[in-house]
């Protein structure tokens, strides 16, 4: 049985955990907000369940709680960043702020980041740009080679790197949003299916013998979503690896690259017509009974803000345990002895 926790309460607890791990308050808040936003949008694999893993990396030095982030101007519209092993959401927030300001001046801007940690849900930084009237693109490198090639062996070659594109529409708070990884599924999703005792569809993963893995517990390597998906995965690897000055292929947590690009439609003379164009496309798509990219995430966000974020029992136990080790008490109401009662914390957002 899941526990439902108000978003504000969860964010406050996570912020305390990150401050206890040595991060300053603004950085800790960025981390907490990124986890909670992913949970709100229905992406638990990139939400609060990742916090114990991040905290462990901060404790062991694989991530830097107080990074000395260095920037190298590449021109008025370009900036190169060495993140000094900053947690990914912190590096992404810096990249978004920087690229936004430069895109306002130049019409288009790009920021490349090297030596950053896992960014989390890339739709978050991309949507931050779209909510400010910019077309936002974010692409990030995975930490390890975990994706095999079609027609090859079960040897992992690519990382499950990801890309997100957000386009502002008529509602600035609900941009058109695509957030895709190179693999047909994520390891977080594989783990979730294993916990729920569900099967993996064909084409998602292979086992150690190179055979199709339907039992998620036996998945050893992921697959790209078809030949076209594989081509995109290869090009994406170049964008977030070689182009950012990072390792061409994933080489560990200290080798991750991040690319953020922003385009200002107003500098193209189409500020108003872009929103009208988005509205036209959306109307045609929805008239056919289909969803626009991002519709599911925004609807899930609306519902979850009202009902609370659902947290799996194992994930909740891991969060509570992380709090014990950091001497941060979990909010009252997270452990509910009576399963017939609704489990929602008492702290309001």
C-alpha positions in Angstrom: 0.0 0.0 0.0 1.4 3.3 -1.0 1.7 6.3 1.2 0.5 9.6 -0.2 2.5 12.7 0.9 1.8 16.3 0.1 4.4 17.7 -2.3 5.4 20.6 0.0 6.0 18.2 2.9 8.1 15.9 0.8 10.1 18.8 -0.6 10.8 20.1 2.9 12.1 16.7 4.1 14.3 16.2 1.1 15.8 19.7 1.4 16.7 18.9 5.0 18.4 15.6 3.9 20.5 17.4 1.3 21.5 20.2 3.7 22.5 17.5 6.2 24.7 16.0 3.4 26.6 19.2 3.1 24.8 21.1 0.4 23.9 24.8 0.8 20.3 25.7 1.1 19.7 26.9 -2.5 21.3 23.8 -3.9 19.4 21.5 -1.5 16.2 23.2 -2.5 17.0 22.6 -6.2 17.5 18.9 -5.5 14.3 18.6 -3.5 12.2 20.5 -6.1 13.6 18.3 -9.0 12.7 15.1 -7.2 9.2 16.3 -6.3 8.5 17.7 -9.7 9.3 14.3 -11.3 7.0 12.6 -8.8 4.2 15.1 -9.5 4.5 14.4 -13.3 4.3 10.6 -12.8 8.0 9.8 -13.2 8.8 8.0 -9.9 12.0 6.5 -11.4 13.5 10.0 -11.4 11.7 11.3 -8.3 12.2 11.1 -4.5 13.2 7.4 -4.7 16.5 8.5 -6.1 17.4 10.7 -3.1 19.1 7.9 -1.0 21.3 7.1 -4.0 22.2 10.8 -4.5 22.9 11.2 -0.7 25.2 8.1 -0.8 27.2 9.6 -3.6 27.5 12.9 -1.8 28.7 11.1 1.3 31.3 9.0 -0.6 32.6 11.9 -2.8 31.2 10.7 -6.1 29.2 13.9 -6.1 30.4 17.2 -4.7 28.0 19.0 -2.2 29.9 22.3 -2.6 31.2 22.3 -6.2 33.4 25.0 -7.6 31.6 25.4 -10.9 33.8 27.0 -13.6 32.7 28.6 -16.8 34.5 29.3 -20.0 32.8 31.7 -22.4 32.7 30.4 -25.9 31.1 33.6 -27.4 28.1 35.7 -26.6 25.7 32.8 -27.3 27.8 29.9 -26.0 29.1 28.9 -22.6 31.1 25.9 -21.5 30.8 24.7 -17.9 32.9 22.4 -15.8 30.4 21.3 -13.0 33.1 19.9 -10.6 30.9 16.8 -10.0 27.9 18.9 -9.0 24.6 17.0 -8.6 22.9 17.0 -12.0 19.8 19.1 -11.1 22.1 21.9 -9.7 24.2 21.9 -12.9 21.0 21.9 -15.0 19.5 24.8 -13.1 22.7 26.9 -13.8 22.6 25.9 -17.5 18.9 26.9 -17.8 19.5 30.3 -16.2 22.5 31.0 -18.3 21.1 29.8 -21.6 17.8 31.8 -21.0 19.7 35.1 -20.5 21.9 34.5 -23.6 19.0 33.4 -25.8 17.1 36.7 -24.9 20.2 38.6 -26.1 21.1 36.5 -29.1 18.0 34.7 -30.2 19.6 31.3 -29.7 22.1 30.0 -27.1 23.8 26.8 -26.0 25.4 25.7 -22.8 27.6 22.5 -22.6 28.3 21.0 -19.2 30.9 18.4 -18.4 31.6 16.5 -15.2 28.1 16.6 -13.8 26.0 13.9 -12.1 22.6 12.4 -13.0 20.3 15.2 -14.1 17.0 13.4 -13.4 13.9 14.1 -15.5 15.1 16.2 -18.4 11.6 17.5 -19.1 12.0 19.7 -16.0 14.8 22.0 -17.3 13.3 21.9 -20.8 9.9 23.0 -19.5 11.5 25.7 -17.3 12.6 27.4 -20.6 9.3 26.9 -22.3 7.5 28.5 -19.5 9.5 31.6 -20.2 8.5 31.6 -23.8 11.6 29.9 -25.2 11.9 26.6 -27.1 14.0 24.5 -24.8 16.1 21.5 -25.6 18.0 19.5 -22.9 20.1 16.3 -23.5 22.1 14.4 -20.9 24.5 11.5 -20.8 24.0 8.3 -18.9 26.6 7.1 -16.4 27.2 3.6 -17.9 27.1 1.7 -21.2 23.9 -0.3 -20.7 22.2 -0.4 -24.1 23.1 -3.1 -26.7 22.7 -2.7 -30.5 20.1 -4.4 -32.7 21.7 -7.1 -34.8 24.7 -7.2 -32.6 25.5 -9.1 -29.4 24.2 -8.5 -25.9 27.3 -6.4 -25.2 26.3 -3.0 -23.9 27.7 -0.2 -26.2 25.6 2.9 -25.7 24.3 4.6 -22.6 20.6 5.3 -22.1 21.2 9.0 -22.7 18.1 11.2 -22.9 16.7 14.3 -24.7 13.8 16.5 -23.9 12.2 19.2 -26.1 9.6 21.7 -24.8 7.7 24.2 -27.0 5.6 27.0 -25.4 1.9 27.0 -26.4 -1.2 28.9 -25.4 -0.9 27.9 -21.8 2.6 28.9 -20.5 2.4 26.4 -17.6 1.7 23.4 -19.9 4.1 23.4 -22.8 4.3 20.7 -25.4 6.9 18.4 -23.9 8.8 15.3 -25.2 11.2 13.6 -22.8 12.8 10.4 -24.2 15.7 8.1 -23.4 17.8 6.2 -25.9 16.6 2.8 -24.5 13.1 1.4 -25.0 12.7 1.6 -21.2 14.6 2.8 -18.2 16.3 0.8 -15.4 14.0 2.5 -13.0 11.0 1.2 -14.9 12.6 -2.3 -15.0 13.0 -2.2 -11.2 9.4 -1.0 -10.8 8.1 -3.9 -12.9 10.2 -6.3 -10.9 8.7 -5.0 -7.7 5.2 -5.2 -9.1 5.9 -8.7 -10.5 5.0 -7.7 -14.1 6.7 -8.8 -17.3 8.9 -6.9 -19.7 7.5 -6.5 -23.2 9.5 -7.8 -26.2 12.2 -5.6 -27.4 12.9 -4.0 -24.0 15.9 -5.9 -22.7 18.1 -9.0 -23.0 19.2 -11.4 -20.3 22.9 -12.5 -19.6 22.6 -15.0 -22.4 21.5 -12.5 -25.0 17.9 -13.7 -25.1 14.8 -11.6 -24.7 14.2 -10.9 -21.0 10.6 -11.0 -20.0 11.4 -11.4 -16.3 12.6 -7.9 -15.3 14.8 -9.5 -12.6 16.9 -11.2 -15.4 17.4 -8.0 -17.5 21.1 -7.6 -18.1 21.1 -5.0 -20.9 18.5 -2.7 -22.4 17.7 -2.3 -26.1 17.0 0.8 -28.2 13.4 1.2 -29.6 14.0 -0.2 -33.1 16.5 0.7 -35.8 15.4 4.4 -36.0 15.6 4.7 -32.3 19.1 3.2 -32.4 20.2 5.8 -34.9 18.9 8.6 -32.7 20.6 7.0 -29.7 24.0 7.0 -31.5 23.6 10.7 -32.6 22.4 11.6 -29.1 25.5 10.0 -27.6 27.7 12.2 -29.7 25.8 15.3 -28.7 26.1 14.7 -24.9 29.5 13.0 -25.0 31.9 14.3 -27.7 30.2 17.7 -28.2 30.3 18.6 -24.5 33.9 17.6 -24.1 32.9 14.6 -22.0 33.8 10.9 -22.7 32.5 9.9 -26.1 30.7 7.0 -24.4 29.5 6.8 -20.8 32.5 6.4 -18.5 31.1 6.8 -14.9 29.6 9.5 -12.8 32.4 11.9 -13.4 32.1 11.6 -17.2 28.6 12.9 -17.7 27.8 15.6 -20.2 24.8 17.9 -20.5 23.7 20.1 -23.4 21.0 22.8 -23.0 19.8 24.9 -26.0 17.3 27.7 -26.1 15.6 29.5 -29.0 13.7 32.8 -28.5 10.7 32.7 -31.0 10.3 36.5 -30.7 13.7 37.0 -32.3 12.5 35.0 -35.3 9.5 37.3 -35.6 7.0 34.5 -34.7 6.4 35.0 -31.0 2.6 35.2 -31.4 2.2 32.9 -34.4 4.1 30.0 -32.6 1.4 29.8 -30.0 -1.3 29.8 -32.7 0.5 27.1 -34.6 0.8 25.0 -31.5 -2.9 25.5 -30.9 -3.7 24.4 -34.4 -1.7 21.2 -34.2 -3.1 20.4 -30.7 -6.6 20.8 -31.9 -6.1 18.4 -34.9 -4.3 15.8 -32.7 -6.9 15.9 -29.9 -9.8 15.8 -32.4 -8.4 12.4 -33.5 -8.5 11.2 -29.9 -4.8 11.4 -29.4 -2.8 13.2 -26.8 -0.2 16.0 -27.3 3.2 15.3 -25.8 3.1 16.4 -22.2 -0.7 16.1 -21.7 -0.3 13.0 -19.6 2.4 14.6 -17.4 0.4 17.8 -16.8 -2.8 15.9 -16.0 -1.0 13.7 -13.6 0.6 16.7 -12.0 -2.8 18.3 -11.4 -4.2 15.1 -9.8 -1.2 14.4 -7.6 -1.0 18.0 -6.2 -4.5 17.4 -4.9 -4.2 13.8 -3.7 -0.6 13.7 -2.6 2.5 12.0 -4.1 2.2 8.2 -3.9 5.4 6.6 -2.5 6.0 2.9 -2.6 6.5 1.2 0.8 10.1 0.2 0.0 11.0 3.7 -1.2 9.3 5.3 1.8 11.3 3.0 4.1 14.5 4.0 2.3 13.7 7.7 2.7 12.9 7.3 6.4 16.2 5.4 6.9 18.1 8.1 5.1 16.6 10.6 7.5 17.6 8.5 10.5 21.2 8.3 9.3 21.3 12.1 8.8 19.4 12.8 12.0 16.5 14.3 10.1 13.1 13.1 11.4 10.6 12.0 8.9 7.3 14.0 9.0 4.5 12.7 11.2 2.0 10.6 9.4 4.4 8.8 7.0 4.0 5.5 8.9 0.3 4.7 9.1 -0.6 1.6 11.2 -4.2 1.5 10.0 -4.3 0.6 6.3 -8.0 1.5 6.1 -7.2 5.2 6.6 -5.8 7.6 4.1 -2.1 8.2 4.6 -1.4 11.8 4.1 0.9 14.0 6.1 -0.3 16.8 8.2 1.9 19.6 6.9 0.2 21.7 4.2 2.0 22.9 1.0 
